[in-house]
Amino acid sequence: MILCYTKDWFSSAVSNICATFLQETLGKHQECLKKQREAVKYRLNKLAARQSEITRKSSVVRESIIRKYQEIQTVLDEDLRITLSHLEMEERAAVSTLDGLMERNCSLIQEIEQGLARLNVALDENDTEPDTMTFFSYSEHEDMETSERVIDLLNSTDPSSVKLDEAKADQILSLTHNLLLLVCSQTPIIKKLIKSYSSEVCLDPETAHPKLIISPPGDSATYTDTWQQLPEVPGRFDTTLNVISLQSFCSGRHYWEIDVSGKTYWELGVTYPTIPRKGTKEDCWLGRGSESWCVEFFEGEYTAWHGGVPHQLPFTKRFCQIGVLCSFPAGLVTFLEADKMTPLFSFCAGTFLDCLHLALCPGHDHGGNNANPIVICNSLQTVMTD
């Protein structure tokens, strides 16, 4: 009888100890999740505030430009429309990016809430019967993993990384004031401004696919059905018909115009130097990975690509020249119809993580209808002679 009593007492003691440890562990885990939830909620509020600020600042700039344009004659109406469409596209790109960042925060909050709900159930059940398996299923490792995810999320969703190019907006305002004196000589204003960002580049033949012929000045790429015997170098594309610029850019604003006249298939954009060059994986194509942004023309349709996500564009006209504008201050890549500077699409990267190269793909022969080269126009010389 004494032995039986001792065994029952020992079992009860162990059970009480386990229950105490479980209660403490679950309590610590609960507090940790609550703190993480508050941190993510705080970041979500900051993102929402940043979104409102972006919208407000864009609205202020827009209204200021409208007031200036109201002082100008009817001849400037078309220029006003184009200028506003640029601002609106930048705003939409920034707001869209903030929506994505907010969605990521909401998703993690939901996961944390679910974890808290499970813990509440576990704590309620523990009041009646201790469950040692539940005790061991909640570890400090899970807390650390959740904390690391939250830290990574907070680091990657900094509201200040998404911004408008306010300096460019100030330049627009300054130029609209000058237009009162120089209306005819300064229109269209957005064309003058963007062309002032023109940067000279040449294509790097050591990156060109063996079926691309690069002109001696490095200003054009032409598809050939003949596989050229070229030196095998690490930076050469071996499957996708790509070539990138020799020059890279890490700050400021840069603009290029590419002649695609007579072509039925092409891709162009910008890329980090880390874009995969070898093999058949999707990331080697422009815009299919996170390293590049591009616009593609194929089968009479325009599509903007980044991260493997296609954005069908509502244009059917076959444009002759496409402009590519890269703004490091705002983290924007914008594609334009170069003649009237009509915006086609804009990507907001927030903050670029590396230098950028101009990237081109003249496309295959496309049934014998795509023989024309893809040519980088000498925009800088054009601006200097205007």
C-alpha positions as CSV (number, residue, x, y, z in Angstrom):
1,M,0.0,0.0,0.0
2,I,2.9,2.4,0.8
3,L,4.6,1.6,-2.4
4,C,1.3,2.3,-4.3
5,Y,0.9,5.5,-2.5
6,T,4.5,6.6,-3.3
7,K,4.0,5.7,-6.9
8,D,0.9,7.8,-7.2
9,W,2.5,10.7,-5.4
10,F,5.5,10.6,-7.7
11,S,3.3,10.4,-10.8
12,S,1.3,13.4,-9.6
13,A,4.4,15.4,-8.8
14,V,5.9,14.7,-12.3
15,S,2.5,15.7,-13.8
16,N,2.5,18.9,-11.9
17,I,6.0,19.8,-12.9
18,C,5.3,19.1,-16.6
19,A,2.1,21.2,-16.3
20,T,4.1,24.1,-14.8
21,F,6.8,24.0,-17.4
22,L,4.2,23.7,-20.2
23,Q,2.3,26.7,-18.8
24,E,5.4,28.8,-18.6
25,T,6.6,27.8,-22.1
26,L,3.2,28.4,-23.7
27,G,3.0,31.7,-21.9
28,K,6.4,32.8,-23.2
29,H,5.5,31.7,-26.7
30,Q,2.2,33.6,-26.4
31,E,4.0,36.8,-25.3
32,C,6.5,36.5,-28.1
33,L,3.8,36.1,-30.7
34,K,2.0,39.1,-29.3
35,K,5.1,41.3,-29.6
36,Q,5.7,40.1,-33.1
37,R,2.1,40.8,-34.0
38,E,2.4,44.4,-32.6
39,A,5.6,44.9,-34.6
40,V,3.9,43.8,-37.8
41,K,0.8,45.9,-37.1
42,Y,3.0,48.9,-36.5
43,R,4.8,48.3,-39.8
44,L,1.4,47.9,-41.5
45,N,0.3,51.3,-40.2
46,K,3.5,52.9,-41.3
47,L,3.0,51.4,-44.8
48,A,-0.5,52.7,-44.9
49,A,0.7,56.1,-43.8
50,R,3.4,56.1,-46.5
51,Q,0.8,55.2,-49.1
52,S,-1.3,58.1,-48.0
53,E,1.7,60.4,-48.1
54,I,2.7,59.2,-51.6
55,T,-0.8,59.9,-52.8
56,R,-0.9,63.3,-51.1
57,K,2.4,64.4,-52.5
58,S,1.5,63.2,-55.9
59,S,-1.7,65.1,-55.7
60,V,0.1,68.2,-54.6
61,V,2.5,68.0,-57.5
62,R,-0.3,67.3,-59.9
63,E,-2.4,70.2,-58.7
64,S,0.7,72.5,-58.9
65,I,1.3,71.5,-62.4
66,I,-2.3,72.0,-63.3
67,R,-2.2,75.5,-61.9
68,K,0.8,76.3,-64.1
69,Y,-0.7,74.7,-67.1
70,Q,-3.9,76.8,-66.7
71,E,-1.8,79.8,-67.5
72,I,-0.7,78.3,-70.8
73,Q,-2.5,78.4,-74.1
74,T,-4.5,75.5,-75.6
75,V,-1.5,74.4,-77.5
76,L,-0.1,72.9,-74.3
77,D,-3.1,70.7,-73.5
78,E,-1.6,67.6,-75.0
79,D,1.7,68.2,-73.1
80,L,-0.3,68.5,-69.9
81,R,-2.0,65.2,-70.5
82,I,1.3,63.4,-71.1
83,T,2.9,65.0,-68.0
84,L,0.0,64.0,-65.8
85,S,0.0,60.5,-67.1
86,H,3.6,60.1,-66.1
87,L,2.9,61.2,-62.6
88,E,-0.1,59.0,-62.3
89,M,1.8,56.0,-63.6
90,E,4.5,56.5,-61.0
91,E,1.9,56.9,-58.3
92,R,0.1,53.8,-59.3
93,A,3.3,51.8,-59.4
94,A,4.3,53.0,-55.9
95,V,0.8,52.5,-54.4
96,S,0.7,49.0,-56.0
97,T,4.0,48.1,-54.5
98,L,2.8,49.3,-51.1
99,D,-0.4,47.2,-51.5
100,G,1.9,44.2,-52.0
101,L,4.0,45.0,-49.0
102,M,0.9,45.5,-46.9
103,E,-0.5,42.2,-48.1
104,R,2.6,40.4,-47.0
105,N,2.3,42.0,-43.5
106,C,-1.4,41.1,-43.3
107,S,-0.5,37.5,-44.3
108,L,2.1,37.1,-41.5
109,I,-0.3,38.7,-38.9
110,Q,-2.9,36.1,-39.9
111,E,-0.4,33.3,-39.4
112,I,0.5,34.7,-36.0
113,E,-3.2,35.1,-35.1
114,Q,-3.7,31.4,-36.0
115,G,-0.7,30.5,-33.8
116,L,-2.2,32.4,-31.0
117,A,-5.5,30.7,-31.4
118,R,-3.9,27.3,-31.3
119,L,-2.0,28.3,-28.1
120,N,-5.2,29.6,-26.5
121,V,-6.8,26.2,-27.1
122,A,-3.8,24.4,-25.8
123,L,-3.8,26.6,-22.7
124,D,-7.5,25.9,-22.0
125,E,-7.0,22.1,-22.4
126,N,-3.9,22.2,-20.1
127,D,-6.2,23.5,-17.3
128,T,-7.8,20.0,-17.1
129,E,-5.2,17.5,-18.3
130,P,-1.5,18.2,-18.9
131,D,-0.2,17.1,-22.3
132,T,3.5,16.6,-22.3
133,M,3.5,16.1,-26.1
134,T,2.0,19.6,-26.5
135,F,4.7,20.9,-24.2
136,F,7.5,19.5,-26.3
137,S,5.8,20.6,-29.6
138,Y,6.3,24.3,-28.8
139,S,10.0,25.0,-28.8
140,E,12.2,28.1,-28.6
141,H,13.2,27.2,-32.2
142,E,9.7,28.0,-33.4
143,D,9.8,31.3,-31.5
144,M,13.2,32.1,-33.1
145,E,11.9,31.1,-36.5
146,T,8.8,33.3,-36.2
147,S,11.0,36.2,-35.0
148,E,13.4,35.8,-37.9
149,R,10.5,35.8,-40.4
150,V,9.1,38.9,-38.8
151,I,12.5,40.6,-38.8
152,D,13.0,39.6,-42.5
153,L,9.5,41.0,-43.3
154,L,10.2,44.2,-41.5
155,N,13.5,44.6,-43.3
156,S,12.0,44.0,-46.7
157,T,8.9,46.2,-46.2
158,D,10.4,49.5,-45.2
159,P,7.9,52.2,-46.2
160,S,10.7,54.6,-47.0
161,S,12.0,52.3,-49.8
162,V,8.9,53.2,-51.8
163,K,8.9,56.9,-52.9
164,L,8.1,59.2,-55.7
165,D,10.8,60.9,-57.7
166,E,10.1,64.2,-56.1
167,A,13.2,65.9,-57.5
168,K,12.0,65.0,-61.0
169,A,8.6,66.5,-60.1
170,D,10.2,69.7,-58.9
171,Q,12.0,69.8,-62.3
172,I,8.7,69.5,-64.1
173,L,7.2,72.4,-62.0
174,S,10.2,74.6,-62.7
175,L,10.0,73.9,-66.4
176,T,6.3,74.5,-66.6
177,H,7.0,78.0,-65.2
178,N,9.6,78.6,-67.9
179,L,7.1,77.5,-70.5
180,L,5.2,80.7,-69.9
181,L,8.1,82.5,-71.7
182,L,9.2,79.8,-74.0
183,V,6.0,77.8,-75.0
184,C,6.9,76.9,-78.5
185,S,10.6,76.1,-77.9
186,Q,10.1,74.0,-74.8
187,T,7.2,71.7,-75.8
188,P,6.6,68.9,-75.2
189,I,8.1,69.4,-71.8
190,I,8.3,65.7,-70.7
191,K,10.2,64.9,-73.9
192,K,12.8,67.6,-73.1
193,L,13.1,66.4,-69.5
194,I,13.4,62.7,-70.2
195,K,15.8,63.2,-73.1
196,S,18.0,65.1,-70.7
197,Y,18.6,61.8,-68.9
198,S,19.9,60.1,-72.0
199,S,23.0,58.0,-71.3
200,E,25.3,56.5,-74.0
201,V,25.7,52.8,-73.9
202,C,27.1,50.1,-76.2
203,L,26.3,46.4,-76.3
204,D,28.9,44.0,-74.8
205,P,29.6,41.4,-77.5
206,E,31.0,39.0,-74.9
207,T,27.5,38.7,-73.4
208,A,25.7,38.2,-76.8
209,H,24.1,34.8,-77.7
210,P,26.1,33.2,-80.6
211,K,23.2,33.7,-82.9
212,L,23.4,37.5,-82.5
213,I,25.5,39.8,-84.6
214,I,26.6,42.8,-82.7
215,S,27.6,45.9,-84.8
216,P,31.2,47.2,-84.4
217,P,30.0,50.4,-82.6
218,G,27.9,48.1,-80.3
219,D,24.7,50.0,-81.1
220,S,22.7,47.1,-82.7
221,A,22.0,43.4,-82.5
222,T,20.8,41.3,-85.4
223,Y,19.6,37.7,-85.3
224,T,21.3,35.2,-87.6
225,D,20.3,31.6,-88.1
226,T,24.0,30.6,-88.1
227,W,25.6,29.6,-84.8
228,Q,28.8,31.7,-84.7
229,Q,32.0,30.2,-83.3
230,L,32.6,32.6,-80.4
231,P,34.8,32.3,-77.3
232,E,32.9,30.5,-74.5
233,V,32.9,33.0,-71.6
234,P,30.9,32.9,-68.3
235,G,28.9,36.0,-69.2
236,R,27.6,34.8,-72.6
237,F,23.9,33.9,-72.9
238,D,23.8,30.4,-74.4
239,T,20.1,29.8,-74.8
240,T,18.1,33.1,-74.8
241,L,18.8,35.6,-77.6
242,N,20.0,38.3,-75.2
243,V,22.7,40.8,-75.0
244,I,23.4,43.4,-72.3
245,S,25.2,46.7,-72.3
246,L,28.9,47.0,-71.4
247,Q,28.1,50.0,-69.2
248,S,26.2,49.6,-65.9
249,F,24.5,52.3,-63.9
250,C,24.1,52.5,-60.1
251,S,22.6,55.9,-59.5
252,G,20.8,58.8,-61.0
253,R,18.3,58.7,-63.9
254,H,19.0,57.2,-67.3
255,Y,17.1,57.1,-70.6
256,W,17.6,55.1,-73.8
257,E,15.6,54.9,-77.0
258,I,15.6,51.7,-79.0
259,D,14.6,51.5,-82.6
260,V,12.3,48.4,-83.3
261,S,11.1,49.5,-86.7
262,G,9.8,46.7,-88.9
263,K,10.2,44.0,-86.2
264,T,7.5,41.5,-85.3
265,Y,9.2,40.2,-82.1
266,W,11.5,41.8,-79.6
267,E,12.2,42.2,-75.9
268,L,14.0,45.1,-74.2
269,G,14.5,46.3,-70.6
270,V,17.0,46.5,-67.9
271,T,18.7,43.8,-65.8
272,Y,21.0,43.3,-62.9
273,P,24.4,41.7,-63.8
274,T,23.3,38.6,-61.9
275,I,20.8,37.5,-64.4
276,P,21.4,33.8,-65.3
277,R,23.2,33.4,-68.6
278,K,23.3,29.6,-69.0
279,G,20.7,26.9,-69.6
280,T,17.0,26.8,-70.4
281,K,15.5,28.0,-67.1
282,E,12.9,30.7,-67.2
283,D,15.1,33.2,-65.3
284,C,17.4,33.6,-68.3
285,W,14.6,35.3,-70.2
286,L,14.2,39.0,-69.7
287,G,11.5,39.8,-67.0
288,R,11.0,36.2,-66.1
289,G,13.1,36.4,-62.9
290,S,13.5,39.0,-60.2
291,E,16.8,40.3,-61.8
292,S,15.2,42.0,-64.8
293,W,12.3,44.1,-66.1
294,C,11.2,44.2,-69.7
295,V,8.5,44.9,-72.3
296,E,8.0,42.3,-75.0
297,F,6.3,42.6,-78.4
298,F,5.1,39.3,-79.9
299,E,2.3,38.3,-82.2
300,G,1.1,42.0,-82.3
301,E,0.7,42.2,-78.5
302,Y,2.7,44.1,-75.9
303,T,3.5,42.5,-72.5
304,A,5.4,43.9,-69.6
305,W,7.3,41.3,-67.5
306,H,9.0,41.1,-64.1
307,G,9.4,38.2,-61.7
308,G,7.7,35.9,-64.2
309,V,4.5,37.9,-63.9
310,P,3.0,39.2,-67.3
311,H,1.1,42.5,-67.6
312,Q,-0.8,42.7,-70.9
313,L,-0.7,46.2,-72.3
314,P,-3.7,47.8,-74.0
315,F,-1.8,48.8,-77.2
316,T,-2.1,47.5,-80.7
317,K,-0.1,50.0,-82.7
318,R,3.3,48.8,-83.8
319,F,5.6,51.4,-82.4
320,C,8.9,52.3,-84.1
321,Q,10.9,53.5,-81.1
322,I,10.6,52.4,-77.4
323,G,12.0,54.5,-74.6
324,V,13.4,53.0,-71.4
325,L,13.6,55.3,-68.4
326,C,15.4,54.1,-65.2
327,S,15.1,56.3,-62.0
328,F,17.3,55.2,-59.1
329,P,15.9,57.9,-56.7
330,A,12.4,56.5,-57.1
331,G,13.3,52.9,-57.9
332,L,11.3,53.1,-61.2
333,V,11.6,51.4,-64.6
334,T,9.3,53.1,-67.1
335,F,8.7,52.1,-70.7
336,L,7.5,54.7,-73.2
337,E,6.5,55.1,-76.8
338,A,9.4,57.4,-77.6
339,D,7.7,59.7,-80.2
340,K,5.1,61.3,-78.0
341,M,6.5,60.0,-74.7
342,T,3.3,58.1,-74.0
343,P,3.8,55.8,-71.0
344,L,3.4,52.1,-71.7
345,F,4.1,50.6,-68.3
346,S,6.0,51.4,-65.1
347,F,7.6,49.1,-62.5
348,C,8.3,50.2,-59.0
349,A,11.2,48.3,-57.4
350,G,11.4,50.5,-54.3
351,T,15.1,50.3,-54.1
352,F,17.4,48.7,-56.7
353,L,19.7,46.1,-55.1
354,D,22.5,46.3,-57.8
355,C,23.7,48.2,-60.8
356,L,21.6,48.0,-63.9
357,H,22.4,47.2,-67.6
358,L,20.4,47.9,-70.6
359,A,19.2,44.5,-72.0
360,L,18.0,43.6,-75.5
361,C,16.6,40.6,-77.3
362,P,16.0,41.1,-81.1
363,G,14.1,37.8,-81.2
364,H,14.3,34.9,-83.7
365,D,13.4,35.3,-87.4
366,H,9.7,34.8,-86.5
367,G,8.7,33.1,-89.8
368,G,11.1,35.2,-91.8
369,N,9.4,38.5,-90.8
370,N,11.8,39.7,-88.1
371,A,15.1,40.2,-89.9
372,N,15.6,43.9,-88.9
373,P,18.2,44.7,-86.2
374,I,17.2,46.2,-82.9
375,V,19.1,49.5,-82.6
376,I,20.0,51.8,-79.7
377,C,19.4,55.3,-80.9
378,N,22.0,58.0,-80.2
379,S,19.6,60.0,-78.0
380,L,22.4,62.0,-76.4
381,Q,23.6,63.4,-79.7
382,T,20.0,64.1,-80.7
383,V,19.5,66.2,-77.6
384,M,22.7,68.1,-78.1
385,T,21.8,69.0,-81.6
386,D,18.1,69.9,-80.9
